[in-house]
Amino acid sequence: MKRSILKPTHRNWLILALIILVAIVILALRWEQTVFWLSRYGIVLRQATVTGLLIGGVYGLVAMGLTLIFGVLGIINFAHGSLMTVGMYLTFVLFTRYGVDPYLSVLITVPVLFGIGLVVQRFIIHPARNAPEHNQLLLTLGLALFIQNFLLVLFTATPRSIRLAYGRGETPIGPFMIDFPLRIWGTTITLPKLAAFVFALALAGGLYLLLQRTDLGKAIRAVAQDRDGAALVGIDTQRINMITFGLGTACVGAAAALVLPFFFVDPLAGDTFNITAFVTVVLGGMGSIPGAMLGGLIIGLTQELGVVLAPSSIKLLGVFIVFILVLLFRPQGLLGVKS
C-alpha cells in the first residue's frame, strides 16, 4: 500500500480549502438567489446573531466550570448539567415561595452550589481518585442519574418556568429608564437575555481574575500544572481539589439563576447545557478559561444561525459540525496548547 505524500496536517488543510472552494463556487453560481436570500432574511440573520451571542455568554460560563474541573482534577464531570438543574430548581423555589428575584438569587445559588460541589468532591469523587478514568466517568454519570431521579420525585416531570414582573416597557436600571425590549438595527434584545449575558461576562471575568491575581488562583494553577510539585512546596492539593470542584459547580449555580427567566426547568433541563458545555470546552481548548468563554460565544452563534439555515429540530447539527471540524483541524482547541 502506497502512503500519501501529504502529511496529516497538510491533508486536513487541503480538505478545508476544498470545502471553502466548493462553497465559493456554489455561491457564485447562485449569486442572484444568494443576494435575494440575504436581502429577504437579513433581519432574521441579525436577530439570530445577537441572540446567539447573548446566550453564548451563558454557555461560556457553564463551560468555564467544566473546564476548570477537568484542568485541575482531570475528571470529565457528566453530572455538571444535573447540578445546574439543581440550581435552576433552587432559583424557582426562591422565586415562587419567597419572592426572591432570580438575579438576586445568584447570591444564594452560587454559595449553595459551591457547598454541594465541596461535598460531592470530598465524599464521592475523592474516594475514586486512584480508580481508572472510565470508572470516574461512570461515577459522575451515575451521580447525574441519581440527581435527575431525585428531582423527578421532588418536582415531577412537569416543566416549570417563572415570569418576571418587569422587563417590558420602561424599566429602571440604576439612574436610567430603559424601554424593553430594546430594538437596535431591526433586532430585538430582551432584558432577561441581556442581563444573563452581562452577568455571565462579569462572573467569568471575576473567575479569571481570581485565578490570575490571587494566591488561591496561583495554587489552583500550580496544582493543574504539576500536582506533585505543588505538594512539595506545601500546597494542600486535596483542599485545592475541593475548592476547584466547588468553584466549577458554583459557575453552573450562577448560570442556572441567569437562564431561568427565559428558560424552563424540569429534571432533564441541564442535559442541553451539559452537551453544549462539552462541545464548548473542546472548541475553546481543554483547561482554557478564556477558550471556554470564546467557545461559548461561537457555539451560541452557530446554534442560533443553524435555526435560520435549517429546521429547528436539527438546530444542534451546526454545533456538531463545528465540533467535528475542530477535532479534525485543531484537536487542542482554539486556545488550547498541544500536549
HELIX and SHEET records of a PDB file:
HELIX    1   1 PRO A    8  LEU A   29  1                                  22    
HELIX    2   2 TRP A   31  LEU A   73  1                                  43    
HELIX    3   3 HIS A   80  TYR A   98  1                                  19    
HELIX    4   4 VAL A  106  VAL A  120  1                                  15    
HELIX    5   5 GLN A  121  ILE A  125  3                                   5    
HELIX    6   6 HIS A  126  ALA A  128  5                                   3    
HELIX    7   7 GLU A  133  PHE A  155  1                                  23    
HELIX    8   8 LEU A  191  ARG A  213  1                                  23    
HELIX    9   9 ASP A  215  GLN A  225  1                                  11    
HELIX   10  10 ARG A  227  LEU A  232  1                                   6    
HELIX   11  11 THR A  237  VAL A  259  1                                  23    
HELIX   12  12 LEU A  260  PHE A  262  5                                   3    
HELIX   13  13 ALA A  269  GLY A  284  1                                  16    
HELIX   14  14 ILE A  289  LEU A  309  1                                  21    
HELIX   15  15 SER A  312  ILE A  314  5                                   3    
HELIX   16  16 LEU A  317  PHE A  329  1                                  13    
SHEET    1   A 2 GLY A 169  ILE A 173  0                                        
SHEET    2   A 2 PHE A 176  PHE A 180 -1                                        
SHEET    1   B 2 LEU A 182  ILE A 184  0                                        
SHEET    2   B 2 THR A 187  ILE A 189 -1                                        
END                                                                             
